[in-house]
Amino acid sequence: MAKIRIKHGQNEVEIESKDFYIDNQSVGEIINSLSVHVKDHSSGTLQYDCSYGQPAQGTDVMNMLDDAEIHEPEFVKPSFLDKKQIRNKIRTLEEDAFFDQPRTVSEVVAQLHEYGWTAVPLDVSKTLTDMAFSNELQKDLREKRSYYSIAKMVELN
């Protein structure tokens, strides 16, 4: 599943390819068209220059965007994450509301794979446990399985 997210200021749009097909030839055109609708009118500035229609000949729209990635898991071998990278990738899942529901280690490993990353399940488990100890995630034990979700803040009066 491919995902495109464009954010500028307070405005953001995200689309997923489970609703339609995006190929490498049309992704630049799609991003170019979407970016027009996302620009922040209040600031009067654009992060990148865009226009309706086709990008200018020879323009690589993907190079114009910060942190742009294209991943088609069915066609590309996932990149391996070492222990140091796992925490940041788990935070990416957290930002995408993946941990709004309790998740097991195997679900986290599978979702990382969907995003184009692969990691040793034991390393993922250790990172999730560390994040639970530091209150970044909440850990629950049900039916002898650990589940991780967004840490709920408790407010004391």
N, CA, C and O atoms as a DFTB+ gen file, in Angstrom:
628 C
 N C O
     1  1       0.840      -1.171       0.000
     2  2       0.000       0.000       0.000
     3  2       0.887       1.236       0.000
     4  3       1.762       1.377       0.854
     5  1       0.668       2.102      -0.926
     6  2       1.399       3.365      -0.980
     7  2       0.599       4.427      -0.239
     8  3      -0.630       4.371      -0.191
     9  1       1.305       5.393       0.336
    10  2       0.649       6.478       1.052
    11  2       1.339       7.773       0.674
    12  3       2.568       7.839       0.637
    13  1       0.554       8.803       0.393
    14  2       1.097      10.126       0.101
    15  2       0.543      11.077       1.152
    16  3      -0.670      11.166       1.345
    17  1       1.447      11.791       1.833
    18  2       1.026      12.803       2.798
    19  2       1.742      14.089       2.454
    20  3       2.965      14.117       2.320
    21  1       0.975      15.150       2.312
    22  2       1.546      16.467       2.036
    23  2       1.058      17.394       3.143
    24  3      -0.139      17.487       3.415
    25  1       2.012      18.079       3.777
    26  2       1.676      18.976       4.872
    27  2       2.374      20.303       4.646
    28  3       3.557      20.356       4.312
    29  1       1.620      21.366       4.833
    30  2       2.183      22.712       4.756
    31  2       1.476      23.556       5.800
    32  3       0.267      23.772       5.710
    33  1       2.206      24.029       6.776
    34  2       1.593      24.792       7.858
    35  2       0.596      23.918       8.611
    36  3       0.921      22.805       9.022
    37  1      -0.607      24.425       8.785
    38  2      -1.656      23.680       9.483
    39  2      -2.443      22.765       8.545
    40  3      -3.227      21.936       9.006
    41  1      -2.244      22.905       7.258
    42  2      -2.996      22.116       6.285
    43  2      -2.275      20.822       5.957
    44  3      -1.053      20.801       5.806
    45  1      -3.041      19.739       5.849
    46  2      -2.454      18.438       5.550
    47  2      -3.473      17.595       4.786
    48  3      -4.673      17.648       5.054
    49  1      -2.968      16.822       3.834
    50  2      -3.815      15.873       3.120
    51  2      -3.044      14.564       3.010
    52  3      -1.834      14.558       2.784
    53  1      -3.766      13.453       3.175
    54  2      -3.143      12.134       3.079
    55  2      -4.049      11.241       2.248
    56  3      -5.262      11.203       2.453
    57  1      -3.445      10.521       1.308
    58  2      -4.197       9.567       0.506
    59  2      -3.463       8.237       0.506
    60  3      -2.238       8.191       0.625
    61  1      -4.216       7.162       0.373
    62  2      -3.636       5.828       0.355
    63  2      -4.018       5.130      -0.936
    64  3      -5.097       5.355      -1.484
    65  1      -3.123       4.285      -1.414
    66  2      -3.366       3.618      -2.683
    67  2      -4.335       2.451      -2.573
    68  3      -4.639       1.814      -3.582
    69  1      -4.833       2.151      -1.363
    70  2      -5.846       1.108      -1.290
    71  2      -7.139       1.585      -1.952
    72  3      -7.989       0.773      -2.316
    73  1      -7.282       2.891      -2.105
    74  2      -8.455       3.452      -2.764
    75  2      -8.281       3.537      -4.278
    76  3      -9.267       3.511      -5.014
    77  1      -7.057       3.636      -4.743
    78  2      -6.767       3.717      -6.172
    79  2      -5.309       3.378      -6.412
    80  3      -4.540       3.257      -5.458
    81  1      -4.917       3.223      -7.656
    82  2      -3.551       2.818      -7.995
    83  2      -2.696       4.038      -8.319
    84  3      -3.111       4.919      -9.073
    85  1      -1.502       4.077      -7.742
    86  2      -0.529       5.125      -8.029
    87  2       0.715       4.440      -8.564
    88  3       1.265       3.557      -7.906
    89  1       1.160       4.827      -9.733
    90  2       2.402       4.249     -10.246
    91  2       3.497       5.309     -10.223
    92  3       3.227       6.489      -9.995
    93  1       4.730       4.881     -10.459
    94  2       5.860       5.804     -10.383
    95  2       5.817       6.893     -11.440
    96  3       6.392       7.964     -11.247
    97  1       5.144       6.637     -12.554
    98  2       5.062       7.647     -13.600
    99  2       4.078       8.763     -13.241
   100  3       4.275       9.907     -13.651
   101  1       3.028       8.452     -12.484
   102  2       2.013       9.467     -12.191
   103  2       2.144      10.072     -10.795
   104  3       1.446      11.040     -10.492
   105  1       3.016       9.537      -9.932
   106  2       3.094      10.033      -8.566
   107  2       3.488      11.510      -8.521
   108  3       2.966      12.253      -7.690
   109  1       4.380      11.946      -9.381
   110  2       4.775      13.355      -9.404
   111  2       3.618      14.269      -9.751
   112  3       3.451      15.326      -9.142
   113  1       2.825      13.870     -10.722
   114  2       1.653      14.659     -11.127
   115  2       0.633      14.733      -9.992
   116  3       0.046      15.787      -9.746
   117  1       0.426      13.615      -9.306
   118  2      -0.526      13.582      -8.195
   119  2      -0.059      14.494      -7.064
   120  3      -0.849      15.271      -6.526
   121  1       1.206      14.404      -6.705
   122  2       1.739      15.251      -5.634
   123  2       1.674      16.714      -6.027
   124  3       1.326      17.565      -5.208
   125  1       2.003      17.010      -7.261
   126  2       1.945      18.381      -7.744
   127  2       0.524      18.935      -7.626
   128  3       0.336      20.058      -7.159
   129  1      -0.466      18.164      -8.042
   130  2      -1.858      18.618      -7.982
   131  2      -2.341      18.761      -6.541
   132  3      -3.026      19.729      -6.209
   133  1      -1.990      17.806      -5.687
   134  2      -2.405      17.882      -4.288
   135  2      -1.764      19.055      -3.557
   136  3      -2.405      19.692      -2.722
   137  1      -0.515      19.341      -3.863
   138  2       0.197      20.396      -3.143
   139  2      -0.454      21.761      -3.343
   140  3      -0.359      22.629      -2.476
   141  1      -1.108      21.951      -4.471
   142  2      -1.808      23.209      -4.719
   143  2      -2.931      23.405      -3.708
   144  3      -3.190      24.525      -3.268
   145  1      -3.591      22.322      -3.345
   146  2      -4.723      22.406      -2.434
   147  2      -4.307      22.484      -0.970
   148  3      -5.141      22.766      -0.109
   149  1      -3.053      22.243      -0.679
   150  2      -2.588      22.189       0.701
   151  2      -1.917      23.478       1.143
   152  3      -1.773      23.715       2.342
   153  1      -1.510      24.305       0.213
   154  2      -0.730      25.488       0.603
   155  2      -1.462      26.333       1.639
   156  3      -2.690      26.415       1.652
   157  1      -0.692      26.940       2.480
   158  2      -1.210      27.727       3.593
   159  2      -1.457      29.153       3.115
   160  3      -0.511      29.913       2.909
   161  1      -2.717      29.515       2.939
   162  2      -3.058      30.844       2.421
   163  2      -2.770      31.947       3.433
   164  3      -2.548      33.095       3.049
   165  1      -2.771      31.611       4.721
   166  2      -2.565      32.644       5.728
   167  2      -1.141      33.185       5.722
   168  3      -0.931      34.367       5.992
   169  1      -0.173      32.351       5.421
   170  2       1.206      32.821       5.453
   171  2       1.616      33.460       4.136
   172  3       2.560      34.250       4.101
   173  1       0.926      33.131       3.062
   174  2       1.250      33.701       1.763
   175  2       2.508      33.145       1.140
   176  3       2.949      33.632       0.099
   177  1       3.096      32.130       1.755
   178  2       4.312      31.539       1.196
   179  2       4.079      30.072       0.890
   180  3       3.199      29.431       1.464
   181  1       4.865      29.567      -0.004
   182  2       4.793      28.158      -0.367
   183  2       6.120      27.496      -0.058
   184  3       7.182      28.099      -0.212
   185  1       6.051      26.272       0.372
   186  2       7.265      25.523       0.635
   187  2       7.949      25.153      -0.676
   188  3       9.174      25.036      -0.730
   189  1       7.173      24.971      -1.714
   190  2       7.699      24.671      -3.032
   191  2       6.756      25.245      -4.057
   192  3       5.582      25.479      -3.769
   193  1       7.250      25.469      -5.231
   194  2       6.475      26.080      -6.282
   195  2       5.648      25.013      -6.987
   196  3       6.190      23.979      -7.376
   197  1       4.352      25.240      -7.160
   198  2       3.516      24.256      -7.831
   199  2       2.522      24.962      -8.741
   200  3       2.250      26.154      -8.592
   201  1       1.997      24.209      -9.672
   202  2       0.978      24.736     -10.559
   203  2       0.048      23.600     -10.937
   204  3       0.389      22.428     -10.782
   205  1      -1.140      23.956     -11.438
   206  2      -2.072      22.937     -11.882
   207  2      -1.539      22.277     -13.144
   208  3      -0.778      22.874     -13.905
   209  1      -1.950      21.045     -13.346
   210  2      -1.558      20.351     -14.565
   211  2      -0.245      19.627     -14.398
   212  3       0.200      19.364     -13.280
   213  1       0.369      19.309     -15.515
   214  2       1.618      18.556     -15.524
   215  2       2.779      19.392     -14.987
   216  3       2.837      20.598     -15.227
   217  1       3.702      18.759     -14.261
   218  2       4.908      19.481     -13.872
   219  2       5.728      19.823     -15.116
   220  3       5.606      19.173     -16.154
   221  1       6.550      20.836     -14.992
   222  2       7.385      21.230     -16.134
   223  2       8.246      20.054     -16.573
   224  3       8.676      19.250     -15.746
   225  1       8.492      19.956     -17.855
   226  2       9.279      18.853     -18.408
   227  2      10.642      18.783     -17.723
   228  3      11.342      19.791     -17.622
   229  1      11.012      17.615     -17.262
   230  2      12.306      17.436     -16.621
   231  2      12.313      17.763     -15.137
   232  3      13.341      17.597     -14.480
   233  1      11.173      18.232     -14.583
   234  2      11.099      18.562     -13.167
   235  2      10.801      17.302     -12.374
   236  3       9.837      16.595     -12.665
   237  1      11.613      17.022     -11.388
   238  2      11.387      15.884     -10.522
   239  2      10.722      16.392      -9.253
   240  3      11.389      16.901      -8.352
   241  1       9.401      16.250      -9.188
   242  2       8.637      16.772      -8.068
   243  2       9.078      16.141      -6.754
   244  3       9.075      16.809      -5.720
   245  1       9.453      14.878      -6.777
   246  2       9.859      14.205      -5.547
   247  2      11.090      14.849      -4.927
   248  3      11.214      14.862      -3.702
   249  1      12.005      15.385      -5.730
   250  2      13.196      16.039      -5.194
   251  2      12.890      17.418      -4.637
   252  3      13.707      17.985      -3.911
   253  1      11.720      17.969      -4.967
   254  2      11.337      19.281      -4.466
   255  2      10.761      19.199      -3.050
   256  3      10.631      20.223      -2.380
   257  1      10.415      17.997      -2.591
   258  2       9.746      17.831      -1.305
   259  2      10.709      17.291      -0.256
   260  3      11.568      16.461      -0.553
   261  1      10.555      17.770       0.972
   262  2      11.350      17.262       2.087
   263  2      10.809      15.904       2.517
   264  3       9.594      15.704       2.533
   265  1      11.674      14.981       2.861
   266  2      11.307      13.669       3.399
   267  2      10.352      12.887       2.502
   268  3       9.499      12.157       3.007
   269  1      10.477      13.022       1.199
   270  2       9.604      12.294       0.281
   271  2      10.122      10.883       0.080
   272  3      11.315      10.667      -0.135
   273  1       9.211       9.930       0.154
   274  2       9.560       8.535      -0.059
   275  2       8.509       7.893      -0.937
   276  3       7.326       8.215      -0.833
   277  1       8.926       7.001      -1.789
   278  2       7.994       6.180      -2.560
   279  2       8.268       4.750      -2.159
   280  3       9.406       4.282      -2.204
   281  1       7.218       4.067      -1.768
   282  2       7.392       2.662      -1.411
   283  2       6.221       1.868      -1.952
   284  3       5.068       2.179      -1.655
   285  1       6.500       0.870      -2.722
   286  2       5.503      -0.059      -3.214
   287  2       5.925      -1.437      -2.708
   288  3       6.741      -2.104      -3.344
   289  1       5.376      -1.872      -1.564
   290  2       5.876      -3.085      -0.920
   291  2       5.793      -4.326      -1.795
   292  3       6.581      -5.256      -1.621
   293  1       4.861      -4.354      -2.721
   294  2       4.748      -5.533      -3.561
   295  2       5.849      -5.619      -4.609
   296  3       6.028      -6.670      -5.225
   297  1       6.600      -4.521      -4.827
   298  2       7.631      -4.498      -5.851
   299  2       9.039      -4.273      -5.316
   300  3      10.015      -4.507      -6.029
   301  1       9.155      -3.824      -4.075
   302  2      10.452      -3.423      -3.536
   303  2      10.748      -4.231      -2.277
   304  3       9.868      -4.433      -1.440
   305  1      11.978      -4.685      -2.149
   306  2      12.402      -5.388      -0.943
   307  2      12.499      -4.369       0.194
   308  3      13.116      -3.318       0.022
   309  1      11.899      -4.665       1.357
   310  2      11.955      -3.720       2.479
   311  2      13.389      -3.475       2.932
   312  3      14.240      -4.358       2.830
   313  1      13.645      -2.279       3.429
   314  2      14.975      -1.966       3.935
   315  2      15.073      -2.413       5.394
   316  3      14.126      -2.267       6.166
   317  1      16.227      -2.955       5.752
   318  2      16.435      -3.494       7.095
   319  2      16.711      -2.371       8.083
   320  3      17.501      -1.467       7.809
   321  1      16.051      -2.437       9.237
   322  2      16.270      -1.470      10.312
   323  2      17.202      -2.075      11.352
   324  3      17.011      -3.211      11.788
   325  1      18.207      -1.308      11.742
   326  2      19.012      -1.779      12.863
   327  2      18.349      -1.301      14.160
   328  3      17.385      -0.537      14.126
   329  1      18.865      -1.747      15.279
   330  2      18.254      -1.471      16.585
   331  2      18.067       0.023      16.844
   332  3      17.095       0.433      17.478
   333  1      18.996       0.825      16.354
   334  2      18.957       2.275      16.613
   335  2      17.843       2.973      15.840
   336  3      17.392       4.039      16.259
   337  1      17.389       2.408      14.732
   338  2      16.381       3.043      13.889
   339  2      14.952       2.682      14.280
   340  3      14.015       3.387      13.905
   341  1      14.776       1.612      15.016
   342  2      13.428       1.091      15.272
   343  2      12.556       2.087      16.029
   344  3      11.385       2.257      15.690
   345  1      13.099       2.742      17.039
   346  2      12.304       3.673      17.849
   347  2      11.703       4.792      16.977
   348  3      10.527       5.125      17.125
   349  1      12.497       5.364      16.082
   350  2      11.979       6.434      15.221
   351  2      10.903       5.922      14.278
   352  3       9.935       6.630      14.001
   353  1      11.060       4.706      13.784
   354  2      10.052       4.143      12.882
   355  2       8.770       3.819      13.639
   356  3       7.675       3.957      13.094
   357  1       8.899       3.393      14.885
   358  2       7.712       3.151      15.707
   359  2       6.995       4.473      15.976
   360  3       5.765       4.524      16.007
   361  1       7.763       5.533      16.168
   362  2       7.135       6.863      16.340
   363  2       6.366       7.266      15.087
   364  3       5.325       7.917      15.182
   365  1       6.869       6.885      13.915
   366  2       6.143       7.156      12.666
   367  2       4.800       6.437      12.682
   368  3       3.781       7.009      12.294
   369  1       4.797       5.190      13.126
   370  2       3.535       4.453      13.237
   371  2       2.602       5.130      14.236
   372  3       1.391       5.200      14.024
   373  1       3.174       5.620      15.312
   374  2       2.379       6.304      16.334
   375  2       1.738       7.569      15.769
   376  3       0.568       7.844      16.036
   377  1       2.493       8.336      14.995
   378  2       1.967       9.551      14.363
   379  2       0.834       9.230      13.398
   380  3      -0.074      10.040      13.208
   381  1       0.886       8.059      12.795
   382  2      -0.148       7.643      11.852
   383  2      -1.308       6.929      12.540
   384  3      -2.094       6.247      11.882
   385  1      -1.419       7.079      13.858
   386  2      -2.522       6.569      14.669
   387  2      -2.573       5.039      14.717
   388  3      -3.622       4.473      15.023
   389  1      -1.476       4.372      14.425
   390  2      -1.443       2.917      14.465
   391  2      -1.664       2.398      15.885
   392  3      -2.282       1.350      16.073
   393  1      -1.169       3.115      16.868
   394  2      -1.272       2.662      18.251
   395  2      -2.520       3.204      18.955
   396  3      -2.604       3.153      20.182
   397  1      -3.476       3.714      18.205
   398  2      -4.746       4.112      18.812
   399  2      -5.469       2.878      19.356
   400  3      -6.258       2.969      20.297
   401  1      -5.187       1.733      18.751
   402  2      -5.697       0.448      19.236
   403  2      -4.510      -0.351      19.754
   404  3      -3.411      -0.241      19.210
   405  1      -4.711      -1.152      20.793
   406  2      -3.602      -1.975      21.312
   407  2      -3.065      -2.917      20.228
   408  3      -3.836      -3.534      19.493
   409  1      -1.733      -3.017      20.138
   410  2      -1.076      -3.828      19.105
   411  2      -0.059      -4.770      19.722
   412  3       0.596      -4.436      20.709
   413  1       0.068      -5.954      19.129
   414  2       1.081      -6.913      19.549
   415  2       2.378      -6.628      18.795
   416  3       2.403      -5.847      17.844
   417  1       3.447      -7.274      19.236
   418  2       4.743      -7.124      18.568
   419  2       4.634      -7.575      17.118
   420  3       5.159      -6.911      16.225
   421  1       3.960      -8.692      16.872
   422  2       3.843      -9.189      15.495
   423  2       3.058      -8.233      14.611
   424  3       3.356      -8.111      13.423
   425  1       2.065      -7.554      15.163
   426  2       1.331      -6.550      14.385
   427  2       2.227      -5.360      14.048
   428  3       2.148      -4.809      12.950
   429  1       3.073      -4.969      14.991
   430  2       3.997      -3.857      14.755
   431  2       5.006      -4.240      13.670
   432  3       5.292      -3.443      12.777
   433  1       5.541      -5.451      13.748
   434  2       6.500      -5.924      12.740
   435  2       5.838      -5.944      11.358
   436  3       6.448      -5.531      10.372
   437  1       4.595      -6.421      11.287
   438  2       3.870      -6.468      10.008
   439  2       3.619      -5.062       9.464
   440  3       3.736      -4.837       8.259
   441  1       3.277      -4.119      10.336
   442  2       3.022      -2.747       9.883
   443  2       4.308      -2.077       9.424
   444  3       4.299      -1.330       8.446
   445  1       5.405      -2.331      10.110
   446  2       6.694      -1.808       9.656
   447  2       6.992      -2.327       8.252
   448  3       7.489      -1.588       7.402
   449  1       6.688      -3.588       8.016
   450  2       6.896      -4.180       6.689
   451  2       6.030      -3.476       5.651
   452  3       6.484      -3.241       4.531
   453  1       4.788      -3.134       6.002
   454  2       3.899      -2.393       5.089
   455  2       4.486      -1.039       4.715
   456  3       4.266      -0.543       3.610
   457  1       5.227      -0.450       5.631
   458  2       5.850       0.847       5.386
   459  2       7.185       0.721       4.655
   460  3       7.816       1.724       4.322
   461  1       7.608      -0.513       4.409
   462  2       8.848      -0.712       3.662
   463  2      10.070      -0.962       4.511
   464  3      11.197      -0.792       4.046
   465  1       9.858      -1.371       5.768
   466  2      10.961      -1.625       6.671
   467  2      10.836      -3.033       7.232
   468  3       9.728      -3.538       7.408
   469  1      11.945      -3.655       7.508
   470  2      11.943      -4.956       8.161
   471  2      12.903      -4.905       9.344
   472  3      13.948      -4.256       9.298
   473  1      12.517      -5.608      10.398
   474  2      13.334      -5.604      11.612
   475  2      13.192      -6.951      12.305
   476  3      12.224      -7.680      12.085
   477  1      14.160      -7.267      13.135
   478  2      14.123      -8.491      13.924
   479  2      13.026      -8.318      14.983
   480  3      13.049      -7.341      15.732
   481  1      12.067      -9.248      15.058
   482  2      10.977      -9.112      16.036
   483  2      11.457      -8.937      17.485
   484  3      10.844      -8.195      18.252
   485  1      12.537      -9.609      17.857
   486  2      13.056      -9.445      19.221
   487  2      13.516      -8.001      19.465
   488  3      13.294      -7.456      20.546
   489  1      14.151      -7.389      18.474
   490  2      14.575      -5.985      18.602
   491  2      13.369      -5.055      18.706
   492  3      13.392      -4.092      19.472
   493  1      12.320      -5.338      17.942
   494  2      11.084      -4.545      18.012
   495  2      10.470      -4.694      19.394
   496  3      10.029      -3.711      19.989
   497  1      10.439      -5.918      19.909
   498  2       9.877      -6.176      21.231
   499  2      10.631      -5.418      22.316
   500  3      10.018      -4.817      23.198
   501  1      11.953      -5.446      22.252
   502  2      12.777      -4.733      23.244
   503  2      12.529      -3.227      23.168
   504  3      12.434      -2.559      24.198
   505  1      12.424      -2.695      21.955
   506  2      12.188      -1.259      21.795
   507  2      10.824      -0.870      22.329
   508  3      10.690       0.150      23.004
   509  1       9.800      -1.677      22.032
   510  2       8.453      -1.399      22.540
   511  2       8.436      -1.427      24.069
   512  3       7.791      -0.589      24.700
   513  1       9.140      -2.383      24.659
   514  2       9.212      -2.477      26.114
   515  2       9.917      -1.257      26.701
   516  3       9.473      -0.709      27.710
   517  1      11.002      -0.834      26.079
   518  2      11.709       0.374      26.529
   519  2      10.802       1.597      26.439
   520  3      10.793       2.442      27.334
   521  1      10.043       1.681      25.355
   522  2       9.138       2.816      25.185
   523  2       8.025       2.784      26.230
   524  3       7.562       3.835      26.674
   525  1       7.596       1.594      26.624
   526  2       6.585       1.471      27.674
   527  2       7.156       1.892      29.028
   528  3       6.481       2.568      29.804
   529  1       8.400       1.493      29.312
   530  2       9.041       1.890      30.574
   531  2       9.256       3.389      30.663
   532  3       9.219       3.958      31.754
   533  1       9.478       4.030      29.534
   534  2       9.675       5.484      29.538
   535  2       8.361       6.239      29.302
   536  3       8.372       7.444      29.048
   537  1       7.243       5.534      29.387
   538  2       5.892       6.112      29.264
   539  2       5.611       6.741      27.911
   540  3       4.757       7.620      27.799
   541  1       6.323       6.298      26.882
   542  2       6.018       6.749      25.527
   543  2       4.842       5.957      24.960
   544  3       4.057       6.474      24.165
   545  1       4.733       4.709      25.377
   546  2       3.622       3.835      25.010
   547  2       3.099       3.177      26.277
   548  3       3.784       3.119      27.297
   549  1       1.881       2.689      26.190
   550  2       1.292       1.955      27.301
   551  2       1.352       0.471      26.976
   552  3       1.090       0.067      25.843
   553  1       1.700      -0.343      27.974
   554  2       1.787      -1.790      27.797
   555  2       0.729      -2.462      28.659
   556  3       0.620      -2.182      29.853
   557  1      -0.053      -3.353      28.046
   558  2      -1.067      -4.119      28.753
   559  2      -0.817      -5.595      28.499
   560  3      -0.366      -5.983      27.421
   561  1      -1.109      -6.404      29.486
   562  2      -0.945      -7.847      29.349
   563  2      -2.333      -8.486      29.358
   564  3      -3.083      -8.356      30.325
   565  1      -2.663      -9.182      28.261
   566  2      -3.945      -9.886      28.145
   567  2      -3.676     -11.262      27.561
   568  3      -2.977     -11.400      26.558
   569  1      -4.231     -12.264      28.191
   570  2      -4.104     -13.633      27.684
   571  2      -2.643     -13.997      27.411
   572  3      -2.326     -14.622      26.400
   573  1      -1.776     -13.602      28.313
   574  2      -0.335     -13.875      28.232
   575  2       0.334     -13.243      27.014
   576  3       1.382     -13.712      26.570
   577  1      -0.259     -12.191      26.474
   578  2       0.346     -11.455      25.350
   579  2       0.427      -9.979      25.716
   580  3      -0.462      -9.439      26.375
   581  1       1.495      -9.342      25.282
   582  2       1.676      -7.910      25.529
   583  2       1.057      -7.115      24.391
   584  3       1.224      -7.444      23.217
   585  1       0.344      -6.070      24.761
   586  2      -0.267      -5.159      23.797
   587  2       0.239      -3.755      24.086
   588  3       0.327      -3.338      25.241
   589  1       0.569      -3.030      23.022
   590  2       1.100      -1.678      23.161
   591  2       0.140      -0.695      22.503
   592  3      -0.393      -0.956      21.425
   593  1      -0.071       0.428      23.162
   594  2      -0.959       1.468      22.626
   595  2      -0.433       2.825      23.073
   596  3       0.570       2.920      23.781
   597  1      -1.126       3.862      22.648
   598  2      -0.726       5.219      23.025
   599  2      -0.838       5.360      24.536
   600  3      -1.835       4.959      25.136
   601  1       0.187       5.929      25.137
   602  2       0.188       6.131      26.585
   603  2      -0.871       7.161      26.948
   604  3      -0.919       8.256      26.388
   605  1      -1.713       6.785      27.894
   606  2      -2.763       7.697      28.351
   607  2      -2.224       8.488      29.521
   608  3      -1.702       7.926      30.483
   609  1      -2.355       9.786      29.428
   610  2      -1.888      10.653      30.501
   611  2      -2.955      10.695      31.588
   612  3      -4.136      10.889      31.301
   613  1      -2.541      10.516      32.810
   614  2      -3.435      10.576      33.949
   615  2      -3.280      11.949      34.576
   616  3      -2.174      12.380      34.904
   617  1      -4.404      12.623      34.737
   618  2      -4.386      13.963      35.309
   619  2      -4.803      13.889      36.764
   620  3      -5.883      13.390      37.079
   621  1      -3.950      14.383      37.655
   622  2      -4.265      14.394      39.082
   623  2      -4.767      15.769      39.469
   624  3      -4.225      16.792      39.050
   625  1      -5.815      15.772      40.280
   626  2      -6.371      17.052      40.749
   627  2      -5.926      17.328      42.158
   628  3      -6.288      18.356      42.730
